[in-house]
Structure formats: structure tokens, C-alpha cells
Amino acid sequence: MKSLQQKLDDPINKELSRVKILLTGGAGYIGSHTAVALIQSGHQVVLYDNFCNSKPDVVTRLEKITVQPIVLVQGDVRATELLGQTIKT
């Protein structure tokens, strides 16, 4: 029987545990902190924000914190066509 560490180190389990996450409101206070935690956990995060309560420069700060490029889609969740296109990619 594999130990927990062996299971975590298994490449198949690592690949299954990494998911692509669409984070709406990703440039806001809660969204940006959530994005950092998700990225540091190995997930691929796509931020989706209309910047009504946040600023685009948050993305630059997130890239500095995570040392990774951040994928950002500027849009409103009510714009269903853009949201649908984002989900498909």
C-alpha cells in the first residue's frame, strides 16, 4: 500500500489534482487572494473581471507574487457570449 506522500508524488495524481479554474472577480480583494492560493497549489487560474470594484494593476502584482504570468479576461459575467468563449478555451 502506498503512503500518502507516495500518492501525492505520483505523477498521475499530480496531474489529476491540477485543474483549470475560471475565477470571476479575480482582480478583487477576495478573488486576488484566492488566485494566489490556487496558483501556489498548482492550479491554472484564469481571472475574469470587469474591474467595477478593482483595478487592472492587481494583475501585475499577482504576477510578481506568484512569479507566473496571469491569464486575464476583462469582461462581465452578464456578457454570456464572452463568458461562454472563455469557458471553452
Gaussian input, Z-matrix of N, CA and C with variables (Angstrom, degrees):
# hf/3-21g

backbone

0 1
 N
 C     1     B1
 C     2     B2     1     A1
 N     3     B3     2     A2     1     D1
 C     4     B4     3     A3     2     D2
 C     5     B5     4     A4     3     D3
 N     6     B6     5     A5     4     D4
 C     7     B7     6     A6     5     D5
 C     8     B8     7     A7     6     D6
 N     9     B9     8     A8     7     D7
 C    10    B10     9     A9     8     D8
 C    11    B11    10    A10     9     D9
 N    12    B12    11    A11    10    D10
 C    13    B13    12    A12    11    D11
 C    14    B14    13    A13    12    D12
 N    15    B15    14    A14    13    D13
 C    16    B16    15    A15    14    D14
 C    17    B17    16    A16    15    D15
 N    18    B18    17    A17    16    D16
 C    19    B19    18    A18    17    D17
 C    20    B20    19    A19    18    D18
 N    21    B21    20    A20    19    D19
 C    22    B22    21    A21    20    D20
 C    23    B23    22    A22    21    D21
 N    24    B24    23    A23    22    D22
 C    25    B25    24    A24    23    D23
 C    26    B26    25    A25    24    D24
 N    27    B27    26    A26    25    D25
 C    28    B28    27    A27    26    D26
 C    29    B29    28    A28    27    D27
 N    30    B30    29    A29    28    D28
 C    31    B31    30    A30    29    D29
 C    32    B32    31    A31    30    D30
 N    33    B33    32    A32    31    D31
 C    34    B34    33    A33    32    D32
 C    35    B35    34    A34    33    D33
 N    36    B36    35    A35    34    D34
 C    37    B37    36    A36    35    D35
 C    38    B38    37    A37    36    D36
 N    39    B39    38    A38    37    D37
 C    40    B40    39    A39    38    D38
 C    41    B41    40    A40    39    D39
 N    42    B42    41    A41    40    D40
 C    43    B43    42    A42    41    D41
 C    44    B44    43    A43    42    D42
 N    45    B45    44    A44    43    D43
 C    46    B46    45    A45    44    D44
 C    47    B47    46    A46    45    D45
 N    48    B48    47    A47    46    D46
 C    49    B49    48    A48    47    D47
 C    50    B50    49    A49    48    D48
 N    51    B51    50    A50    49    D49
 C    52    B52    51    A51    50    D50
 C    53    B53    52    A52    51    D51
 N    54    B54    53    A53    52    D52
 C    55    B55    54    A54    53    D53
 C    56    B56    55    A55    54    D54
 N    57    B57    56    A56    55    D55
 C    58    B58    57    A57    56    D56
 C    59    B59    58    A58    57    D57
 N    60    B60    59    A59    58    D58
 C    61    B61    60    A60    59    D59
 C    62    B62    61    A61    60    D60
 N    63    B63    62    A62    61    D61
 C    64    B64    63    A63    62    D62
 C    65    B65    64    A64    63    D63
 N    66    B66    65    A65    64    D64
 C    67    B67    66    A66    65    D65
 C    68    B68    67    A67    66    D66
 N    69    B69    68    A68    67    D67
 C    70    B70    69    A69    68    D68
 C    71    B71    70    A70    69    D69
 N    72    B72    71    A71    70    D70
 C    73    B73    72    A72    71    D71
 C    74    B74    73    A73    72    D72
 N    75    B75    74    A74    73    D73
 C    76    B76    75    A75    74    D74
 C    77    B77    76    A76    75    D75
 N    78    B78    77    A77    76    D76
 C    79    B79    78    A78    77    D77
 C    80    B80    79    A79    78    D78
 N    81    B81    80    A80    79    D79
 C    82    B82    81    A81    80    D80
 C    83    B83    82    A82    81    D81
 N    84    B84    83    A83    82    D82
 C    85    B85    84    A84    83    D83
 C    86    B86    85    A85    84    D84
 N    87    B87    86    A86    85    D85
 C    88    B88    87    A87    86    D86
 C    89    B89    88    A88    87    D87
 N    90    B90    89    A89    88    D88
 C    91    B91    90    A90    89    D89
 C    92    B92    91    A91    90    D90
 N    93    B93    92    A92    91    D91
 C    94    B94    93    A93    92    D92
 C    95    B95    94    A94    93    D93
 N    96    B96    95    A95    94    D94
 C    97    B97    96    A96    95    D95
 C    98    B98    97    A97    96    D96
 N    99    B99    98    A98    97    D97
 C   100   B100    99    A99    98    D98
 C   101   B101   100   A100    99    D99
 N   102   B102   101   A101   100   D100
 C   103   B103   102   A102   101   D101
 C   104   B104   103   A103   102   D102
 N   105   B105   104   A104   103   D103
 C   106   B106   105   A105   104   D104
 C   107   B107   106   A106   105   D105
 N   108   B108   107   A107   106   D106
 C   109   B109   108   A108   107   D107
 C   110   B110   109   A109   108   D108
 N   111   B111   110   A110   109   D109
 C   112   B112   111   A111   110   D110
 C   113   B113   112   A112   111   D111
 N   114   B114   113   A113   112   D112
 C   115   B115   114   A114   113   D113
 C   116   B116   115   A115   114   D114
 N   117   B117   116   A116   115   D115
 C   118   B118   117   A117   116   D116
 C   119   B119   118   A118   117   D117
 N   120   B120   119   A119   118   D118
 C   121   B121   120   A120   119   D119
 C   122   B122   121   A121   120   D120
 N   123   B123   122   A122   121   D121
 C   124   B124   123   A123   122   D122
 C   125   B125   124   A124   123   D123
 N   126   B126   125   A125   124   D124
 C   127   B127   126   A126   125   D125
 C   128   B128   127   A127   126   D126
 N   129   B129   128   A128   127   D127
 C   130   B130   129   A129   128   D128
 C   131   B131   130   A130   129   D129
 N   132   B132   131   A131   130   D130
 C   133   B133   132   A132   131   D131
 C   134   B134   133   A133   132   D132
 N   135   B135   134   A134   133   D133
 C   136   B136   135   A135   134   D134
 C   137   B137   136   A136   135   D135
 N   138   B138   137   A137   136   D136
 C   139   B139   138   A138   137   D137
 C   140   B140   139   A139   138   D138
 N   141   B141   140   A140   139   D139
 C   142   B142   141   A141   140   D140
 C   143   B143   142   A142   141   D141
 N   144   B144   143   A143   142   D142
 C   145   B145   144   A144   143   D143
 C   146   B146   145   A145   144   D144
 N   147   B147   146   A146   145   D145
 C   148   B148   147   A147   146   D146
 C   149   B149   148   A148   147   D147
 N   150   B150   149   A149   148   D148
 C   151   B151   150   A150   149   D149
 C   152   B152   151   A151   150   D150
 N   153   B153   152   A152   151   D151
 C   154   B154   153   A153   152   D152
 C   155   B155   154   A154   153   D153
 N   156   B156   155   A155   154   D154
 C   157   B157   156   A156   155   D155
 C   158   B158   157   A157   156   D156
 N   159   B159   158   A158   157   D157
 C   160   B160   159   A159   158   D158
 C   161   B161   160   A160   159   D159
 N   162   B162   161   A161   160   D160
 C   163   B163   162   A162   161   D161
 C   164   B164   163   A163   162   D162
 N   165   B165   164   A164   163   D163
 C   166   B166   165   A165   164   D164
 C   167   B167   166   A166   165   D165
 N   168   B168   167   A167   166   D166
 C   169   B169   168   A168   167   D167
 C   170   B170   169   A169   168   D168
 N   171   B171   170   A170   169   D169
 C   172   B172   171   A171   170   D170
 C   173   B173   172   A172   171   D171
 N   174   B174   173   A173   172   D172
 C   175   B175   174   A174   173   D173
 C   176   B176   175   A175   174   D174
 N   177   B177   176   A176   175   D175
 C   178   B178   177   A177   176   D176
 C   179   B179   178   A178   177   D177
 N   180   B180   179   A179   178   D178
 C   181   B181   180   A180   179   D179
 C   182   B182   181   A181   180   D180
 N   183   B183   182   A182   181   D181
 C   184   B184   183   A183   182   D182
 C   185   B185   184   A184   183   D183
 N   186   B186   185   A185   184   D184
 C   187   B187   186   A186   185   D185
 C   188   B188   187   A187   186   D186
 N   189   B189   188   A188   187   D187
 C   190   B190   189   A189   188   D188
 C   191   B191   190   A190   189   D189
 N   192   B192   191   A191   190   D190
 C   193   B193   192   A192   191   D191
 C   194   B194   193   A193   192   D192
 N   195   B195   194   A194   193   D193
 C   196   B196   195   A195   194   D194
 C   197   B197   196   A196   195   D195
 N   198   B198   197   A197   196   D196
 C   199   B199   198   A198   197   D197
 C   200   B200   199   A199   198   D198
 N   201   B201   200   A200   199   D199
 C   202   B202   201   A201   200   D200
 C   203   B203   202   A202   201   D201
 N   204   B204   203   A203   202   D202
 C   205   B205   204   A204   203   D203
 C   206   B206   205   A205   204   D204
 N   207   B207   206   A206   205   D205
 C   208   B208   207   A207   206   D206
 C   209   B209   208   A208   207   D207
 N   210   B210   209   A209   208   D208
 C   211   B211   210   A210   209   D209
 C   212   B212   211   A211   210   D210
 N   213   B213   212   A212   211   D211
 C   214   B214   213   A213   212   D212
 C   215   B215   214   A214   213   D213
 N   216   B216   215   A215   214   D214
 C   217   B217   216   A216   215   D215
 C   218   B218   217   A217   216   D216
 N   219   B219   218   A218   217   D217
 C   220   B220   219   A219   218   D218
 C   221   B221   220   A220   219   D219
 N   222   B222   221   A221   220   D220
 C   223   B223   222   A222   221   D221
 C   224   B224   223   A223   222   D222
 N   225   B225   224   A224   223   D223
 C   226   B226   225   A225   224   D224
 C   227   B227   226   A226   225   D225
 N   228   B228   227   A227   226   D226
 C   229   B229   228   A228   227   D227
 C   230   B230   229   A229   228   D228
 N   231   B231   230   A230   229   D229
 C   232   B232   231   A231   230   D230
 C   233   B233   232   A232   231   D231
 N   234   B234   233   A233   232   D232
 C   235   B235   234   A234   233   D233
 C   236   B236   235   A235   234   D234
 N   237   B237   236   A236   235   D235
 C   238   B238   237   A237   236   D236
 C   239   B239   238   A238   237   D237
 N   240   B240   239   A239   238   D238
 C   241   B241   240   A240   239   D239
 C   242   B242   241   A241   240   D240
 N   243   B243   242   A242   241   D241
 C   244   B244   243   A243   242   D242
 C   245   B245   244   A244   243   D243
 N   246   B246   245   A245   244   D244
 C   247   B247   246   A246   245   D245
 C   248   B248   247   A247   246   D246
 N   249   B249   248   A248   247   D247
 C   250   B250   249   A249   248   D248
 C   251   B251   250   A250   249   D249
 N   252   B252   251   A251   250   D250
 C   253   B253   252   A252   251   D251
 C   254   B254   253   A253   252   D252
 N   255   B255   254   A254   253   D253
 C   256   B256   255   A255   254   D254
 C   257   B257   256   A256   255   D255
 N   258   B258   257   A257   256   D256
 C   259   B259   258   A258   257   D257
 C   260   B260   259   A259   258   D258
 N   261   B261   260   A260   259   D259
 C   262   B262   261   A261   260   D260
 C   263   B263   262   A262   261   D261
 N   264   B264   263   A263   262   D262
 C   265   B265   264   A264   263   D263
 C   266   B266   265   A265   264   D264

   B1=1.4549
   B2=1.5356
   B3=1.3416
   B4=1.4626
   B5=1.5244
   B6=1.3386
   B7=1.4563
   B8=1.5260
   B9=1.3210
   B10=1.4624
   B11=1.5220
   B12=1.3324
   B13=1.4625
   B14=1.5212
   B15=1.3351
   B16=1.4615
   B17=1.5255
   B18=1.3295
   B19=1.4594
   B20=1.5212
   B21=1.3265
   B22=1.4606
   B23=1.5196
   B24=1.3330
   B25=1.4613
   B26=1.5297
   B27=1.3099
   B28=1.4615
   B29=1.5263
   B30=1.3516
   B31=1.4804
   B32=1.5228
   B33=1.3122
   B34=1.4654
   B35=1.5182
   B36=1.3209
   B37=1.4665
   B38=1.5133
   B39=1.3351
   B40=1.4651
   B41=1.5155
   B42=1.3372
   B43=1.4551
   B44=1.5221
   B45=1.3137
   B46=1.4603
   B47=1.5207
   B48=1.3225
   B49=1.4626
   B50=1.5285
   B51=1.3422
   B52=1.4590
   B53=1.5147
   B54=1.3013
   B55=1.4568
   B56=1.5164
   B57=1.3186
   B58=1.4620
   B59=1.5215
   B60=1.3174
   B61=1.4599
   B62=1.5201
   B63=1.3277
   B64=1.4622
   B65=1.5237
   B66=1.3162
   B67=1.4607
   B68=1.5239
   B69=1.3337
   B70=1.4642
   B71=1.5195
   B72=1.3229
   B73=1.4610
   B74=1.5154
   B75=1.3232
   B76=1.4631
   B77=1.5130
   B78=1.3264
   B79=1.4624
   B80=1.5244
   B81=1.3023
   B82=1.4637
   B83=1.5202
   B84=1.3216
   B85=1.4705
   B86=1.5230
   B87=1.3133
   B88=1.4659
   B89=1.5278
   B90=1.3271
   B91=1.4612
   B92=1.5139
   B93=1.3175
   B94=1.4709
   B95=1.5302
   B96=1.3196
   B97=1.4655
   B98=1.5289
   B99=1.3177
   B100=1.4607
   B101=1.5222
   B102=1.3210
   B103=1.4654
   B104=1.5272
   B105=1.3113
   B106=1.4710
   B107=1.5245
   B108=1.3188
   B109=1.4663
   B110=1.5300
   B111=1.3139
   B112=1.4587
   B113=1.5222
   B114=1.3214
   B115=1.4683
   B116=1.5226
   B117=1.3182
   B118=1.4564
   B119=1.5258
   B120=1.3246
   B121=1.4664
   B122=1.5238
   B123=1.3336
   B124=1.4437
   B125=1.5164
   B126=1.3181
   B127=1.4532
   B128=1.5249
   B129=1.3228
   B130=1.4581
   B131=1.5252
   B132=1.3134
   B133=1.4637
   B134=1.5267
   B135=1.3172
   B136=1.4566
   B137=1.5250
   B138=1.3278
   B139=1.4550
   B140=1.5242
   B141=1.3187
   B142=1.4732
   B143=1.5181
   B144=1.3263
   B145=1.4565
   B146=1.5242
   B147=1.3161
   B148=1.4665
   B149=1.5290
   B150=1.3103
   B151=1.4604
   B152=1.5256
   B153=1.3218
   B154=1.4670
   B155=1.5329
   B156=1.3252
   B157=1.4676
   B158=1.5246
   B159=1.3123
   B160=1.4588
   B161=1.5295
   B162=1.3213
   B163=1.4592
   B164=1.5223
   B165=1.3354
   B166=1.4682
   B167=1.5271
   B168=1.3262
   B169=1.4668
   B170=1.5261
   B171=1.3225
   B172=1.4671
   B173=1.5292
   B174=1.3236
   B175=1.4628
   B176=1.5264
   B177=1.3137
   B178=1.4679
   B179=1.5268
   B180=1.3216
   B181=1.4714
   B182=1.5266
   B183=1.3283
   B184=1.4646
   B185=1.5264
   B186=1.3329
   B187=1.4643
   B188=1.5250
   B189=1.3062
   B190=1.4687
   B191=1.5252
   B192=1.3168
   B193=1.4662
   B194=1.5288
   B195=1.3255
   B196=1.4627
   B197=1.5257
   B198=1.3310
   B199=1.4625
   B200=1.5407
   B201=1.3164
   B202=1.4575
   B203=1.5229
   B204=1.3287
   B205=1.4704
   B206=1.5308
   B207=1.3064
   B208=1.4627
   B209=1.5291
   B210=1.3136
   B211=1.4647
   B212=1.5208
   B213=1.3360
   B214=1.4625
   B215=1.5187
   B216=1.3096
   B217=1.4565
   B218=1.5191
   B219=1.3316
   B220=1.4597
   B221=1.5236
   B222=1.3104
   B223=1.4522
   B224=1.5095
   B225=1.2975
   B226=1.4568
   B227=1.5227
   B228=1.3209
   B229=1.4635
   B230=1.5208
   B231=1.3187
   B232=1.4699
   B233=1.5226
   B234=1.3331
   B235=1.4716
   B236=1.5312
   B237=1.3156
   B238=1.4630
   B239=1.5263
   B240=1.3232
   B241=1.4711
   B242=1.5224
   B243=1.3216
   B244=1.4592
   B245=1.5191
   B246=1.2966
   B247=1.4641
   B248=1.5263
   B249=1.3169
   B250=1.4641
   B251=1.5148
   B252=1.3256
   B253=1.4675
   B254=1.5250
   B255=1.3171
   B256=1.4653
   B257=1.5218
   B258=1.2998
   B259=1.4579
   B260=1.5258
   B261=1.3228
   B262=1.4728
   B263=1.5125
   B264=1.3243
   B265=1.4747
   B266=1.5026
   A1=108.73
   A2=116.10
   A3=121.02
   A4=110.43
   A5=114.24
   A6=119.03
   A7=108.74
   A8=116.16
   A9=120.46
   A10=110.45
   A11=117.68
   A12=120.89
   A13=110.77
   A14=117.21
   A15=120.10
   A16=110.51
   A17=116.43
   A18=120.42
   A19=110.90
   A20=116.79
   A21=120.83
   A22=111.70
   A23=116.72
   A24=121.35
   A25=112.53
   A26=118.02
   A27=122.58
   A28=109.25
   A29=118.30
   A30=120.57
   A31=113.33
   A32=117.72
   A33=120.11
   A34=110.18
   A35=117.28
   A36=120.65
   A37=111.47
   A38=116.68
   A39=119.33
   A40=110.72
   A41=116.18
   A42=119.82
   A43=110.99
   A44=117.30
   A45=120.92
   A46=112.12
   A47=116.58
   A48=119.31
   A49=112.76
   A50=117.19
   A51=120.76
   A52=108.87
   A53=115.83
   A54=119.56
   A55=110.20
   A56=115.32
   A57=121.24
   A58=106.89
   A59=116.40
   A60=121.95
   A61=110.44
   A62=115.77
   A63=121.58
   A64=106.57
   A65=116.07
   A66=121.80
   A67=109.67
   A68=116.23
   A69=119.72
   A70=109.13
   A71=115.50
   A72=119.65
   A73=111.45
   A74=115.74
   A75=121.71
   A76=115.68
   A77=118.69
   A78=120.75
   A79=111.86
   A80=117.61
   A81=121.05
   A82=111.31
   A83=116.07
   A84=120.86
   A85=111.46
   A86=116.81
   A87=120.36
   A88=110.07
   A89=116.70
   A90=120.29
   A91=113.29
   A92=117.22
   A93=119.99
   A94=111.29
   A95=116.87
   A96=119.53
   A97=110.50
   A98=116.17
   A99=120.63
   A100=110.02
   A101=116.96
   A102=121.20
   A103=111.10
   A104=117.02
   A105=120.42
   A106=110.06
   A107=116.80
   A108=120.57
   A109=111.14
   A110=117.22
   A111=120.59
   A112=111.69
   A113=116.71
   A114=120.87
   A115=109.98
   A116=117.16
   A117=120.39
   A118=112.09
   A119=116.95
   A120=121.42
   A121=111.80
   A122=116.72
   A123=120.97
   A124=115.33
   A125=117.95
   A126=120.49
   A127=110.97
   A128=115.55
   A129=121.47
   A130=107.18
   A131=116.85
   A132=121.37
   A133=110.24
   A134=115.62
   A135=122.65
   A136=106.73
   A137=116.68
   A138=120.77
   A139=109.34
   A140=114.80
   A141=121.69
   A142=105.72
   A143=116.74
   A144=119.11
   A145=110.23
   A146=117.09
   A147=121.27
   A148=111.93
   A149=117.62
   A150=125.04
   A151=113.87
   A152=117.43
   A153=118.31
   A154=110.93
   A155=117.53
   A156=121.31
   A157=111.79
   A158=116.63
   A159=120.87
   A160=108.74
   A161=114.94
   A162=120.11
   A163=109.94
   A164=116.99
   A165=120.53
   A166=114.55
   A167=118.65
   A168=119.97
   A169=112.80
   A170=117.54
   A171=121.39
   A172=109.26
   A173=116.73
   A174=121.31
   A175=110.36
   A176=117.17
   A177=121.01
   A178=110.48
   A179=116.32
   A180=119.79
   A181=111.52
   A182=116.64
   A183=120.07
   A184=110.87
   A185=116.42
   A186=120.08
   A187=110.89
   A188=117.77
   A189=120.80
   A190=110.80
   A191=117.25
   A192=121.42
   A193=111.33
   A194=116.17
   A195=120.15
   A196=113.59
   A197=116.73
   A198=123.58
   A199=109.58
   A200=115.33
   A201=122.44
   A202=109.00
   A203=116.35
   A204=117.36
   A205=109.53
   A206=115.54
   A207=121.66
   A208=108.64
   A209=116.19
   A210=121.05
   A211=107.01
   A212=115.97
   A213=121.26
   A214=109.93
   A215=115.50
   A216=121.90
   A217=106.51
   A218=115.89
   A219=119.24
   A220=107.60
   A221=115.06
   A222=119.28
   A223=111.79
   A224=114.68
   A225=122.93
   A226=108.07
   A227=118.04
   A228=120.72
   A229=112.17
   A230=116.71
   A231=119.97
   A232=112.37
   A233=116.55
   A234=121.54
   A235=106.74
   A236=115.26
   A237=120.47
   A238=114.00
   A239=117.83
   A240=119.19
   A241=110.20
   A242=118.21
   A243=121.50
   A244=110.83
   A245=117.03
   A246=120.76
   A247=110.06
   A248=116.66
   A249=120.55
   A250=112.73
   A251=117.06
   A252=121.41
   A253=110.28
   A254=116.34
   A255=120.87
   A256=110.68
   A257=117.04
   A258=121.44
   A259=110.61
   A260=117.53
   A261=120.84
   A262=113.18
   A263=117.96
   A264=119.80
   A265=112.55
   D1=135.56
   D2=-179.04
   D3=-76.95
   D4=144.47
   D5=174.13
   D6=-75.44
   D7=166.33
   D8=178.69
   D9=-58.87
   D10=-42.05
   D11=-179.40
   D12=-64.00
   D13=-39.94
   D14=178.24
   D15=-63.57
   D16=-39.32
   D17=177.88
   D18=-64.62
   D19=-41.53
   D20=179.69
   D21=-67.91
   D22=-32.65
   D23=-179.11
   D24=-81.75
   D25=-13.90
   D26=-179.44
   D27=-62.53
   D28=123.49
   D29=-177.19
   D30=-57.51
   D31=-34.08
   D32=179.60
   D33=-65.67
   D34=-45.20
   D35=178.65
   D36=-65.06
   D37=-38.15
   D38=178.69
   D39=-62.64
   D40=-42.09
   D41=-179.49
   D42=-66.77
   D43=-39.08
   D44=179.51
   D45=-69.31
   D46=-28.57
   D47=-177.29
   D48=-82.96
   D49=-12.96
   D50=176.98
   D51=-90.61
   D52=123.79
   D53=179.59
   D54=-127.99
   D55=157.58
   D56=175.56
   D57=-92.60
   D58=124.79
   D59=-173.60
   D60=-119.73
   D61=127.59
   D62=173.03
   D63=-90.80
   D64=115.68
   D65=-175.45
   D66=-109.03
   D67=99.83
   D68=178.64
   D69=-74.79
   D70=143.33
   D71=-175.56
   D72=70.11
   D73=25.63
   D74=-173.42
   D75=-65.19
   D76=-17.80
   D77=179.31
   D78=-94.92
   D79=-3.60
   D80=177.72
   D81=-78.65
   D82=179.67
   D83=-176.67
   D84=-60.48
   D85=-55.28
   D86=-177.97
   D87=-68.42
   D88=-44.14
   D89=-179.17
   D90=-60.88
   D91=-42.08
   D92=-178.41
   D93=-67.65
   D94=-39.21
   D95=177.46
   D96=-67.82
   D97=-37.51
   D98=177.02
   D99=-65.44
   D100=-40.86
   D101=179.20
   D102=-59.60
   D103=-44.38
   D104=179.44
   D105=-60.44
   D106=-47.14
   D107=-178.97
   D108=-62.16
   D109=-42.48
   D110=-179.54
   D111=-66.66
   D112=-43.50
   D113=179.63
   D114=-64.55
   D115=-43.43
   D116=178.70
   D117=-65.64
   D118=-21.13
   D119=176.38
   D120=-87.21
   D121=-0.17
   D122=174.82
   D123=97.03
   D124=7.18
   D125=-179.68
   D126=-87.09
   D127=154.98
   D128=174.52
   D129=-93.58
   D130=123.06
   D131=-174.45
   D132=-114.82
   D133=134.35
   D134=172.83
   D135=-114.59
   D136=116.85
   D137=178.61
   D138=-83.83
   D139=138.02
   D140=179.06
   D141=-130.95
   D142=114.41
   D143=-174.06
   D144=-151.82
   D145=147.09
   D146=176.35
   D147=-102.85
   D148=0.06
   D149=177.03
   D150=60.91
   D151=29.20
   D152=176.90
   D153=-74.54
   D154=-26.87
   D155=178.53
   D156=-127.73
   D157=21.96
   D158=-179.02
   D159=-151.42
   D160=178.64
   D161=-178.23
   D162=-127.55
   D163=145.43
   D164=-178.98
   D165=-59.84
   D166=-25.59
   D167=-178.65
   D168=-66.83
   D169=-12.06
   D170=175.58
   D171=-59.59
   D172=-36.90
   D173=-177.88
   D174=-62.65
   D175=-41.39
   D176=177.57
   D177=-61.23
   D178=-42.08
   D179=178.58
   D180=-66.10
   D181=-38.06
   D182=177.88
   D183=-63.45
   D184=-38.94
   D185=178.32
   D186=-64.71
   D187=-36.60
   D188=177.20
   D189=-68.52
   D190=-41.13
   D191=-178.78
   D192=-67.52
   D193=-45.44
   D194=-174.82
   D195=-89.92
   D196=-12.75
   D197=-177.03
   D198=55.30
   D199=40.71
   D200=177.92
   D201=-144.20
   D202=148.83
   D203=174.74
   D204=-69.28
   D205=143.99
   D206=-179.21
   D207=-107.34
   D208=130.47
   D209=175.16
   D210=-85.81
   D211=126.42
   D212=-177.98
   D213=-129.08
   D214=132.96
   D215=171.23
   D216=-117.68
   D217=119.97
   D218=177.70
   D219=-88.32
   D220=113.76
   D221=-178.84
   D222=-172.79
   D223=168.98
   D224=-179.83
   D225=-106.69
   D226=138.39
   D227=-179.26
   D228=-62.80
   D229=-18.28
   D230=177.39
   D231=-77.95
   D232=-13.47
   D233=175.89
   D234=-85.48
   D235=83.56
   D236=-169.51
   D237=-63.14
   D238=-30.70
   D239=-179.86
   D240=-66.36
   D241=-48.50
   D242=178.21
   D243=-63.97
   D244=-42.08
   D245=178.96
   D246=-60.95
   D247=-44.04
   D248=177.99
   D249=-61.89
   D250=-43.02
   D251=178.11
   D252=-62.67
   D253=-40.08
   D254=-179.64
   D255=-64.73
   D256=-42.25
   D257=-179.38
   D258=-65.18
   D259=-36.74
   D260=-178.41
   D261=-70.02
   D262=-25.88
   D263=-177.53
   D264=-89.83

